[in-house]
């Protein structure tokens, strides 16, 4: 795993200044690649590429980057892993290619020479963000892996094209200045992350997953850039739905074989390797199939909390004991967890407010003490319908769909605008409408009110996912733009509403929240996190699985569980799903109160000019009083404020 950066001043410029600039940019990513650094410069083109290396495959200098293809045409600076490089190497050797070392990078370059860049990329199995300089066509290509596991930012600054693994690389370019994108800030308040292709800065973008960006030498700005998809979740989904599995047995055999292959190829490394283990379905499946293919106990890692509703360590320990792994667990105190918070703005590089970022960093830090690579179970919920919110959304929709839309809107208006005292009275009777077994709190009732006006299950699901529902009333001069989730035609691909919800999450929540969180938290400690469930072959297979094999009765991820139960007893797995979180709501009323008060002070918000203080203060005071639980909304604002303070 590595960090990459580059500068293209196509109109030329001072060679020494160009070299110094790209060094500054890659130095900002040192923790992503502490083992080596490298640079390439094409002075006639005004282009410079930089690379920071975390050595995983071929630890020798034969894996040094940037690297040039055998014919001298292509130069690559690359972050990631191509897991099928040995298979590709054998094909290329049959074509007459010879190799100096054993790195996947050398194989990739030979593949470009043999088949062309895009045809080669379509054959790669892995996670990657890469820059390729084509000396013949005088074009720079940026390419991101199919699911968006590895990040890649780009943009123009005064006629110079910049790119890097993280925003901090672009900010390190001399004279960098970019304005906060208030429209992107609106999207951030709605979802706690900034959906691609936007970033927090105007004019700076994230390359979408599965896309290739081409910058020709004649390009003078955004209009000269070409972007197209070489793979998409939509194509995978539509192809899979046309070719469904017909029987449980057929689907089970195919899934187990594909998962075993995906996990096995991700166990190849020239450095110590392990896995995160929470004791849930996804991580337990990954570890079980790792252990089944390993001659020695797999190293597994989990963290625990003393607060029972957040602690999964005991469950992980029992699974580890059954599988015979070499297990390490660490119980974290609230003080140790809160000590991570000051480092979050620099770690995540743009506002990001999924509070599970804290335990994700802590388990990465724990694993890094013993290994350099760790496998993770991320992706199982999106592929196999594992989130509780899918059930919750459909429970609500089935009940409210019986009511005429005008009546729902009227009731929704009452719930959204009633005082807390009235909401408290309504909590008990309306729990039947929500499908919850307990009386609804005031904040949950208000959320239910916003969902009642939905005219489709997809619209209801977007409301369920939303934090601030009218963010442009909070962000001064901000206007919420159209984006993937705001247009149901983007993601209403199936007659099965839950299938559309999974599709929506795979296109937004998964790359922009989950995978962003895992990448930044793991790379902050120079740990490579691999996600075998998101092997594109597993993704394509999962879309062949009909919903009755994903949800059976009240059991989610049914088919994936059947794979797991071949290795781990049902009794060790069957329990209510737990989130990987921390008690932010309680911390904001206690040990984090002074910190939050400072960042949310009305005079400060007015001075900085991004937020209207009034709605924020209302939620802050209601949260402090204990009448409402607004911690998700407040954490969004606090993480932006903490980020802004570090700029």
C-alpha positions in Angstrom: 0.0 0.0 0.0 1.3 3.4 -0.9 0.7 7.1 -1.4 0.8 8.7 -4.8 0.9 12.3 -6.0 1.6 14.2 -9.2 1.8 17.5 -11.0 1.4 18.3 -14.6 2.2 21.8 -15.7 1.5 21.2 -19.4 2.7 24.6 -20.4 6.0 23.9 -18.9 7.8 25.6 -16.0 10.8 25.6 -13.8 12.1 22.0 -13.6 13.6 22.4 -10.1 10.3 24.0 -8.8 8.3 21.1 -10.3 10.6 18.5 -8.6 10.4 20.3 -5.3 6.6 20.6 -5.5 6.0 16.8 -6.1 8.4 16.0 -3.2 6.4 18.2 -0.9 3.2 16.5 -2.0 4.6 13.0 -1.4 6.2 14.0 1.9 2.7 14.8 3.1 1.8 11.1 2.5 4.8 9.7 4.3 2.8 7.6 6.7 1.0 5.8 3.7 4.4 4.7 2.5 7.2 4.8 5.1 9.5 2.3 3.5 10.6 4.1 0.3 10.1 7.1 -1.9 10.5 7.7 -5.6 10.1 10.4 -8.3 9.8 10.6 -12.0 10.0 13.7 -14.1 9.4 14.4 -17.8 10.8 17.8 -18.2 9.7 18.4 -21.8 6.1 17.6 -20.8 6.2 19.5 -17.4 5.1 16.4 -15.6 6.3 14.9 -12.3 5.1 11.8 -10.4 5.8 11.0 -6.8 5.5 7.8 -4.8 5.6 6.7 -1.1 5.9 2.9 -0.6 4.7 0.6 2.0 6.5 -2.6 0.9 4.2 -5.6 0.8 5.1 -7.7 -2.3 8.8 -7.9 -3.3 10.5 -5.9 -0.6 13.6 -5.3 -2.8 14.4 -2.3 -4.9 12.9 -4.2 -7.9 9.5 -3.0 -6.6 10.6 0.7 -6.5 8.2 3.2 -8.0 7.6 5.1 -10.2 8.3 2.3 -12.6 8.6 2.2 -16.4 7.3 -0.5 -18.8 9.8 -2.7 -20.7 9.3 -0.7 -23.9 9.7 2.6 -22.1 6.2 3.8 -23.1 4.4 3.7 -19.8 5.4 5.1 -16.4 3.3 4.2 -13.3 2.8 5.5 -9.8 0.5 3.1 -8.1 -1.3 2.6 -4.7 -2.8 -0.8 -4.1 -2.5 -4.5 -4.8 -3.3 -6.6 -7.9 -3.9 -10.0 -6.4 -3.9 -12.1 -9.6 -0.5 -10.7 -10.7 1.1 -14.2 -10.6 -1.5 -15.6 -13.0 -1.1 -12.6 -15.3 2.7 -13.0 -15.1 2.5 -16.5 -16.4 0.4 -15.4 -19.3 2.8 -12.6 -20.1 5.8 -14.9 -19.8 4.2 -17.1 -22.4 4.1 -14.0 -24.7 7.8 -13.6 -24.3 8.0 -11.1 -21.4 10.8 -11.4 -18.8 10.8 -10.0 -15.3 13.5 -8.6 -13.1 11.7 -8.9 -9.8 8.5 -10.3 -8.3 6.3 -7.2 -7.8 2.7 -6.8 -9.1 3.7 -3.3 -10.5 6.1 -4.8 -13.0 3.4 -7.2 -14.2 0.9 -4.4 -14.6 3.3 -2.4 -16.8 3.9 -5.5 -19.0 0.2 -6.0 -19.2 -0.2 -2.4 -20.4 2.4 -3.0 -23.1 0.8 -6.3 -24.1 -2.9 -5.5 -24.1 -3.3 -1.7 -23.7 -4.1 0.1 -20.5 -7.9 -0.3 -20.2 -8.0 -3.9 -21.4 -5.3 -4.7 -18.8 -7.1 -2.9 -16.0 -10.2 -4.9 -16.7 -8.2 -8.1 -16.1 -6.8 -6.9 -12.7 -8.3 -8.3 -9.5 -7.6 -6.0 -6.7 -7.7 -2.5 -5.2 -5.9 0.3 -6.8 -5.5 4.0 -7.5 -2.9 4.6 -10.2 -1.5 7.2 -12.4 -0.1 6.2 -15.8 2.0 8.5 -18.0 1.7 7.5 -21.6 4.9 8.9 -23.3 3.6 8.0 -26.8 0.2 9.6 -26.7 1.3 12.3 -24.2 -1.6 11.6 -22.0 -1.9 11.1 -18.2 -4.4 8.5 -17.0 -5.8 8.2 -13.5 -7.6 5.0 -12.7 -9.5 3.9 -9.6 -10.5 0.4 -8.6 -14.0 -0.9 -9.3 -15.5 -0.5 -5.8 -13.5 2.6 -4.7 -11.4 0.9 -2.1 -8.4 3.2 -2.7 -8.8 7.0 -2.9 -7.8 9.4 -5.6 -8.3 13.2 -5.7 -7.6 15.6 -8.5 -8.1 19.1 -9.7 -6.7 22.2 -11.4 -4.9 25.1 -9.8 -4.0 28.1 -11.9 -3.6 25.9 -15.0 -1.7 23.1 -13.3 -3.2 19.6 -12.9 -2.7 18.1 -9.5 -3.6 14.6 -8.1 -2.9 12.6 -5.0 -4.1 9.8 -2.7 -5.4 12.4 -0.2 -6.3 16.0 -0.1 -3.2 16.8 2.1 -1.0 16.0 -0.9 -2.8 18.6 -3.0 -2.7 21.1 -0.2 1.1 20.7 0.1 1.5 22.1 -3.5 3.0 25.6 -3.2 0.4 28.3 -3.2 -2.5 25.9 -3.0 -5.7 27.7 -2.3 -9.2 26.4 -2.7 -12.6 27.6 -1.4 -14.8 25.5 0.7 -17.6 24.1 -1.4 -20.8 25.0 0.6 -22.9 22.8 -1.6 -20.7 19.8 -0.8 -21.0 20.9 2.9 -24.8 20.5 2.6 -24.4 17.0 1.3 -22.0 16.3 4.2 -24.5 17.4 6.8 -27.1 15.1 5.2 -24.9 12.0 5.2 -21.9 12.6 7.5 -19.6 12.1 4.4 -19.1 14.0 1.1 -20.3 11.9 -1.8 -18.0 11.5 -4.8 -17.2 13.1 -7.1 -17.3 16.2 -4.9 -14.8 17.0 -2.2 -14.9 19.7 0.5 -13.1 22.1 -1.9 -14.5 23.7 -5.0 -12.7 22.5 -8.1 -11.2 19.4 -6.4 -12.8 16.1 -7.0 -12.7 12.4 -6.1 -12.4 10.1 -9.1 -15.5 7.8 -9.1 -14.9 4.1 -8.5 -14.4 2.1 -11.7 -13.5 5.1 -13.7 -10.6 6.2 -15.9 -9.7 9.9 -16.2 -7.6 10.9 -19.2 -5.8 14.3 -19.3 -4.4 15.0 -22.8 -1.5 17.3 -23.2 -3.7 19.9 -24.9 -6.1 20.0 -21.9 -6.2 23.5 -20.3 -8.8 22.8 -17.6 -11.7 20.6 -16.7 -13.3 20.8 -20.1 -10.3 19.0 -21.7 -10.5 16.0 -19.4 -12.2 12.8 -20.4 -13.8 10.5 -17.8 -15.5 7.2 -18.5 -16.4 4.0 -16.6 -14.7 0.7 -17.3 -16.9 -1.2 -14.7 -19.9 -0.2 -12.7 -22.1 -1.7 -10.0 -25.1 -1.0 -12.2 -23.7 -3.3 -15.0 -22.8 -5.9 -12.4 -26.3 -5.7 -10.9 -28.2 -5.8 -14.2 -26.1 -8.7 -15.5 -26.6 -10.6 -12.2 -30.3 -10.1 -12.1 -30.6 -11.5 -15.6 -28.8 -14.7 -14.5 -30.2 -15.6 -11.1 -29.2 -18.8 -9.2 -32.1 -21.3 -9.3 -31.3 -23.3 -6.2 -29.8 -22.8 -2.7 -27.3 -25.5 -3.2 -26.0 -24.0 -6.5 -25.7 -20.6 -5.0 -24.0 -21.8 -1.8 -21.4 -23.8 -3.6 -20.6 -20.9 -6.0 -20.4 -18.4 -3.1 -18.1 -20.5 -0.9 -15.7 -21.2 -3.8 -15.6 -17.6 -4.9 -15.1 -16.3 -1.4 -12.4 -18.9 -0.7 -10.6 -17.8 -3.9 -11.0 -14.1 -3.1 -9.6 -14.6 0.5 -6.9 -16.9 -0.6 -5.3 -14.5 -3.1 -5.4 -11.7 -0.5 -3.3 -13.9 1.9 -0.3 -13.4 -0.4 2.2 -11.1 1.2 5.9 -10.9 2.0 5.1 -9.3 5.4 3.1 -10.5 8.5 -0.6 -10.7 7.8 -3.7 -11.0 10.0 -7.4 -10.1 10.2 -9.9 -7.9 12.1 -12.4 -10.0 14.0 -15.6 -8.7 15.6 -17.3 -12.0 15.9 -20.1 -11.0 13.5 -21.0 -12.8 10.3 -18.7 -10.9 7.9 -15.4 -10.9 9.8 -16.0 -14.4 11.1 -16.5 -15.7 7.5 -13.3 -14.1 6.3 -11.3 -15.5 9.2 -12.8 -18.9 8.9 -11.9 -19.2 5.3 -8.4 -17.8 6.0 -7.8 -20.4 8.7 -9.1 -23.1 6.4 -6.3 -22.2 3.9 -3.5 -21.6 6.4 -1.0 -24.0 7.9 -0.6 -21.9 11.0 -3.0 -20.0 13.3 -4.2 -16.7 11.6 -3.4 -13.6 13.7 -6.7 -12.0 14.6 -7.5 -8.7 16.4 -10.4 -7.1 18.2 -11.0 -4.3 20.6 -13.5 -4.2 23.5 -15.3 -1.6 25.5 -16.5 -1.8 29.1 -19.9 -0.5 28.0 -21.8 -3.7 27.2 -23.9 -2.3 24.2 -20.7 -1.4 22.4 -18.6 -4.4 23.3 -18.1 -7.3 20.8 -14.8 -8.6 22.2 -16.3 -11.5 24.0 -18.1 -12.7 20.9 -14.9 -12.4 18.8 -12.9 -14.3 21.5 -15.3 -17.3 21.3 -15.1 -17.4 17.5 -11.3 -17.1 17.6 -11.1 -20.0 20.2 -13.3 -22.2 18.0 -11.2 -21.5 14.9 -7.9 -21.8 16.7 -6.6 -18.3 15.7 -3.7 -16.5 17.3 -6.0 -13.9 18.9 -5.2 -10.5 20.4 -7.8 -8.3 22.1 -7.5 -4.9 23.8 -10.0 -3.3 26.1 -10.1 0.4 25.5 -11.0 3.0 28.1 -13.2 6.0 27.2 -10.2 8.2 27.8 -8.1 6.2 25.3 -10.9 6.4 22.7 -11.5 10.1 23.2 -7.7 10.7 22.9 -8.1 9.8 19.2 -10.5 12.7 18.5 -7.8 15.5 18.1 -6.1 13.5 15.3 -9.3 12.8 13.3 -9.2 16.0 11.1 -5.7 15.3 9.9 -6.3 11.6 9.5 -9.5 12.0 7.4 -8.3 15.1 5.6 -11.8 16.4 4.9 -14.9 16.5 7.1 -16.0 13.0 8.0 -18.4 12.2 10.8 -18.9 8.4 11.1 -18.0 8.1 14.7 -17.0 4.4 14.2 -13.9 6.0 12.8 -12.6 5.9 16.4 -12.8 2.2 17.0 -11.6 1.5 13.4 -8.5 3.5 14.1 -7.9 1.7 17.5 -8.2 -1.8 16.0 -5.9 -0.8 13.2 -3.4 0.5 15.7 -3.6 -2.7 17.6 -3.1 -4.9 14.5 -0.2 -2.8 13.3 1.9 -3.9 16.4 2.0 -7.4 14.9 1.2 -7.3 11.2 1.5 -5.1 8.1 -1.6 -6.4 6.3 -5.0 -7.1 7.8 -8.1 -8.5 6.1 -11.5 -7.0 6.9 -15.1 -8.2 6.4 -16.4 -4.9 5.0 -19.0 -5.2 2.2 -21.1 -8.1 3.5 -24.0 -6.0 4.6 -24.3 -4.2 1.3 -23.9 -7.3 -0.8 -26.2 -9.7 1.2 -28.7 -7.3 2.8 -27.4 -7.3 6.3 -28.3 -3.8 7.7 -31.1 -3.6 10.2 -32.2 -0.4 8.5 -33.4 -2.5 5.5 -35.9 -4.3 7.7 -36.8 -1.1 9.5 -37.5 0.8 6.2 -39.7 -2.0 4.8 -41.6 -2.4 8.1 -42.5 1.3 8.0 -43.3 1.3 4.3 -45.6 -1.7 4.5 -47.6 0.1 7.2 -47.7 3.7 5.9 -48.4 2.7 2.3 -51.9 1.8 3.4 -52.6 5.4 4.3 -53.4 8.0 1.6 -50.4 10.3 0.9 -52.2 13.5 2.1 -53.0 11.9 5.4 -49.4 10.7 5.8 -48.1 14.2 5.1 -50.4 15.7 7.6 -49.4 13.3 10.3 -45.7 13.7 9.4 -46.1 17.5 9.8 -47.5 17.0 13.3 -44.7 14.7 14.3 -41.9 17.0 12.9 -43.2 20.2 14.6 -44.8 19.1 17.8 -43.3 20.0 21.2 -41.4 17.3 23.1 -44.2 16.9 25.6 -46.7 15.9 22.9 -44.2 13.6 21.2 -43.8 11.9 24.5 -47.5 11.1 24.6 -47.4 9.8 21.0 -44.4 7.6 21.5 -46.2 4.5 22.7 -49.0 4.2 20.2 -46.8 5.0 17.2 -44.3 2.3 17.9 -46.6 0.0 16.1 -46.2 2.1 12.9 -42.5 2.0 13.1 -42.2 -1.7 13.8 -40.2 -1.1 16.9 -40.8 -3.1 20.1 -40.3 -0.2 22.5 -41.7 3.3 22.9 -40.3 5.8 20.4 -38.2 8.7 21.7 -38.9 12.2 20.5 -36.0 12.3 18.1 -37.1 9.0 16.5 -40.6 10.2 16.2 -39.5 13.3 14.4 -37.5 11.1 12.0 -40.6 8.9 11.5 -42.5 12.1 10.7 -40.1 13.0 7.9 -40.5 9.5 6.4 -44.3 9.6 6.4 -44.4 12.0 3.4 -42.3 9.6 1.2 -44.0 8.4 -2.0 -41.8 5.3 -2.5 -39.7 2.9 -0.4 -36.6 4.5 -2.0 -37.6 8.0 -0.9 -38.3 6.7 2.5 -34.9 5.0 2.7 -33.1 8.3 1.7 -35.0 10.0 4.6 -33.9 7.2 6.9 -30.3 7.7 5.9 -30.4 11.4 6.3 -29.0 13.4 9.3 -29.9 17.1 8.7 -32.9 16.9 6.4 -32.7 20.5 5.2 -29.0 21.2 5.3 -29.2 24.3 3.1 -31.1 26.0 6.0 -28.0 25.4 8.2 -25.2 26.1 5.7 -25.1 29.8 4.9 -25.2 30.4 1.1 -25.3 26.6 0.6 -27.6 24.8 -1.8 -28.0 21.0 -1.7 -27.1 19.9 -5.2 -28.5 16.9 -7.1 -26.4 13.8 -6.5 -26.7 10.0 -6.8 -29.3 9.4 -4.0 -31.5 12.4 -4.8 -32.6 10.9 -8.1 -34.4 7.6 -7.6 -33.9 6.7 -11.3 -30.2 6.2 -10.4 -30.9 3.5 -7.9 -34.5 2.1 -8.2 -33.2 -0.8 -10.3 -35.3 -3.6 -8.9 -38.9 -4.5 -8.1 -37.5 -5.6 -4.7 -37.1 -2.4 -2.7 -34.4 -3.9 -0.4 -32.3 -4.7 -3.5 -32.5 -1.1 -4.6 -31.4 0.0 -1.1 -28.4 -2.4 -1.3 -27.6 -0.9 -4.7 -27.8 2.7 -3.3 -25.5 1.8 -0.4 -22.9 0.2 -2.8 -22.8 3.3 -4.9 -22.5 5.9 -2.1 -22.4 4.8 1.6 -19.9 2.0 0.9 -17.2 3.9 -1.0 -17.7 7.3 0.6 -18.2 6.2 4.2 -17.2 2.6 5.0 -14.2 2.3 2.6 -13.0 5.9 3.3 -13.1 5.1 7.0 -11.1 1.9 6.7 -8.5 3.4 4.3 -7.7 6.5 6.4 -7.8 4.7 9.7 -5.5 1.9 8.6 -3.1 3.9 6.5 -2.7 6.4 9.4 -0.7 3.6 11.1 0.8 2.3 7.9 -1.4 -0.8 7.8 -2.7 -2.3 4.6 -6.4 -3.3 5.0 -7.7 -5.8 2.4 -11.4 -6.3 1.8 -11.9 -9.7 0.1 -15.8 -9.6 0.2 -15.5 -6.7 -2.2 -13.5 -8.7 -4.8 -15.5 -7.8 -7.9 -16.1 -11.4 -8.7 -17.8 -11.8 -5.3 -19.8 -8.6 -6.1 -20.9 -9.9 -9.5 -21.9 -13.2 -7.9 -23.9 -11.6 -5.1 -26.1 -9.9 -7.7 -27.0 -13.3 -9.0 -28.4 -14.2 -5.6 -32.1 -13.6 -5.4 -33.5 -11.7 -2.3 -35.1 -14.8 -0.8 -31.6 -16.3 -0.5 -30.3 -13.1 1.2 -33.3 -12.5 3.5 -35.2 -15.5 4.6 -37.9 -14.9 7.2 -36.3 -12.5 9.6 -32.8 -13.7 9.0 -30.5 -11.4 7.0 -27.4 -12.5 5.0 -29.0 -16.0 4.9 -26.7 -17.4 2.2 -23.5 -15.9 3.6 -24.4 -17.4 7.0 -24.8 -20.9 5.4 -21.1 -20.6 4.3 -20.0 -19.5 7.7 -22.0 -22.3 9.5 -19.8 -24.9 7.8 -17.0 -23.6 10.0 -18.5 -21.9 13.0 -21.5 -23.1 15.1 -24.7 -21.1 14.8 -24.7 -20.6 18.6 -21.5 -18.5 18.4 -23.0 -16.1 15.7 -26.7 -15.8 16.3 -27.2 -12.6 18.3 -28.6 -9.1 17.7 -26.4 -7.1 15.3 -24.2 -4.5 17.0 -22.8 -1.4 15.5 -19.0 -0.7 15.7 -19.4 2.5 17.6 -18.7 4.5 20.7 -21.1 6.4 23.1 -20.7 9.8 21.5 -24.1 10.9 22.8 -23.0 10.4 26.4 -19.5 11.9 25.8 -21.0 15.1 24.5 -23.0 15.6 27.7 -19.9 14.7 29.8 -16.2 14.7 29.1 -16.4 16.2 25.5 -18.8 19.0 26.6 -16.2 21.8 26.9 -14.6 20.9 23.6 -17.9 20.9 21.9 -19.1 24.1 23.5 -16.0 25.9 22.2 -16.5 24.6 18.6 -20.3 25.3 18.6 -20.2 28.8 20.3 -22.6 31.0 18.4 -20.2 33.9 18.1 -17.6 31.6 16.6 -20.0 30.2 14.1 -21.0 33.7 13.1 -17.4 34.8 12.7 -16.5 31.8 10.6 -19.5 32.2 8.4 -20.4 28.7 7.4 -23.3 27.8 9.6 -26.4 29.5 11.0 -25.9 29.2 14.8 -29.6 29.1 15.7 -30.6 25.6 14.6 -27.3 24.2 15.9 -27.8 25.8 19.3 -31.3 24.5 19.5 -30.1 20.9 19.0 -27.2 21.4 21.3 -29.3 22.6 24.2 -31.9 19.9 23.6 -29.2 17.3 23.6 -27.6 18.6 26.8 -31.0 18.6 28.5 -31.4 14.9 27.8 -34.8 15.6 26.1 -33.4 14.6 22.7 -30.5 12.7 21.2 -29.0 14.8 18.5 -25.4 13.4 18.7 -25.3 12.4 15.0 -26.3 15.8 13.9 -23.9 17.5 16.3 -21.0 15.2 15.4 -21.4 16.3 11.8 -21.0 19.9 12.7 -18.2 19.2 15.3 -16.1 17.3 12.8 -16.4 20.1 10.3 -15.4 22.6 12.9 -12.5 20.5 14.1 -11.3 20.2 10.5 -11.7 23.9 9.8 -9.6 24.7 12.9 -6.7 22.6 11.5 -6.7 24.4 8.1 
